[in-house]
Every structure is written in C-alpha cells, then in structure tokens.
Amino acid sequence: MSKTKTPTTDQPRRWATLQQVADHLNVTTRTVRAMVADGRLRGYRNGRKLIRIDLNEVDAAMRPMGGAR
C-alpha cells in the first residue's frame, strides 16, 4: 500500500483537524475555516462533516515577509 504524497513535496501527507491546524498556526478554527473558504488553504472533505488539511500544504503556503526575504 503506497502512501499518498503531497503535490508540493515528496513527503507523505500529514493530515490534521481544523483544531490542529489552528494550533499549528496559532490562530482560531474560525480563521482556518476562512483561509479554506478564500483559497489560501486547501481542505479535504471525507463525508459530510469530516474535514482534514495537509500540514505540508499549510507549511508550503507560508510566505516570508519584511526583512526575512
């Protein structure tokens, strides 16, 4: 059985709940939902309610700003 790979990397997907992503980014779950709704993050649905987000994609979405460039 092969593991699903993240499109942006060769790493296996690291599935996380909305709460886990919110903790990872130090924001609220409401903010994570807004980020999925406006396209900044990609959410994956399994069934009607279960939503998971790949932490590799969350990390890849982060962009440096200011002096860090």
Secondary structure, 3 states (H helix, E strand, C coil): CCCCECCCCCCECCEECHHHHHHHHCCCHHHHHHHHHCCCCCEEEECCCEEEEEHHHHHHHCCCCHHHC
